[in-house]
Structures are given as C-alpha cells and as structure tokens.
C-alpha cells in the first residue's frame, strides 16, 4: 500500500515538477543565449539596421498614412476627412474649373473677355 502511494506521488507530483523545472532552465538558457546574440548583432550592425529601417520603413509608413487618410486627417485637423471625401472635393473643384475655363474660352472667342488685373506682389496689395 505504501509503495502504491509513493509511486502515485512520484509520478503525479514530483516527476512533473522536475520536468517543468528542467523545461524552465532550458528556456532560460535559450532566451539568454538568444538575447546575447541579438544584443551582439544590434551592437555590431546598428548603422545598417537604421539605414534599412529608414529605406524600407519610411516609404511603407508614407504609403500607409496616405492610403488610410491618416495624413490628411492629421494635417487638416479633420477627423471625417477620408480619401473618398477628398476625391469628391477634388472632383467638385475640377468641375468648377472646367465650367470657368469654358466660360472664359467662350468670352475669349466672342471678344468680350477681360483679363483680371494682376494682384501684384503681396506687399503691394491693399
């Protein structure tokens, strides 16, 4: 009876605890070695890491910020500004410009076009 209890205690408590402790020691050794290798790599190639970080990181961030509309929202302080709304504004301005150009072409063709006076330098304006 005592032999059965000791076997149960050994296989259910002692052996798993020992395996877990050995596993933690192995994990600690692997992480320490990996950490030392990473630190050595960073100390040796820090300039190269920064160079490639800027070469690849900045264009990827620029693409993300423009495609998501984040850039426009930050610069314009406009939370509802998105690519779609900016495209609508751009299309509206383009249509207004087209109407204005057609009007000016017609007036130029009729001979009734009068050019605007040049505003001059900013310091000459009143």
GITA-V432078 format. One record per backbone hydrogen bond with DSSP energy under -1.0 kcal/mol. NH is the residue of the N-H (numbers start at 1). CO is the residue of the C=O. E is the energy in kcal/mol with one decimal. If there is no record, write none. Layout:
((NH/CO/E) (NH/CO/E))
This chain:
((5/1/-2.0) (6/2/-2.3) (7/3/-2.1) (8/4/-2.4) (9/5/-2.8) (10/6/-2.5) (11/7/-2.7) (12/8/-2.3) (13/9/-2.0) (14/9/-1.7) (15/10/-2.8) (17/13/-1.9) (18/14/-2.4) (19/15/-2.5) (20/16/-2.7) (21/17/-2.5) (22/18/-2.6) (23/19/-2.4) (24/20/-2.4) (25/21/-2.2) (26/22/-2.4) (27/23/-2.6) (28/24/-2.7) (29/25/-2.4) (30/26/-2.5) (31/27/-2.8) (32/28/-2.6) (33/29/-2.3) (34/30/-2.8) (35/31/-3.0) (36/32/-2.4) (37/33/-2.4) (38/34/-2.7) (39/35/-2.7) (40/36/-2.4) (41/37/-2.5) (42/38/-2.7) (43/39/-2.6) (44/40/-2.0) (45/41/-2.8) (49/45/-2.3) (50/46/-2.2) (51/47/-2.5) (52/48/-2.5) (53/49/-2.0) (54/50/-2.4) (55/51/-2.7) (56/52/-2.4) (57/53/-2.0) (58/54/-1.3) (60/56/-1.3) (61/57/-2.5) (62/58/-2.7) (63/59/-2.6) (64/60/-2.3) (65/61/-3.0) (66/62/-2.2) (67/63/-2.6) (68/64/-2.2) (71/65/-2.2) (73/69/-2.2) (74/70/-2.3) (75/71/-2.5) (76/72/-2.4) (78/73/-1.2) (86/82/-2.4) (87/83/-2.3) (88/84/-2.0) (89/85/-2.2) (90/86/-2.4) (91/87/-2.5) (92/88/-2.4) (93/89/-2.5) (94/90/-2.3) (95/91/-2.3) (96/92/-2.4) (97/93/-2.5) (98/94/-2.2) (99/95/-2.2) (100/96/-2.4) (101/97/-2.7) (102/98/-2.4) (103/99/-2.4) (104/100/-2.5) (105/101/-2.6) (106/102/-2.4) (107/103/-2.4) (108/104/-2.3) (109/105/-2.4) (110/106/-2.3) (111/107/-1.1) (112/107/-1.7) (113/107/-1.3) (124/121/-1.7))
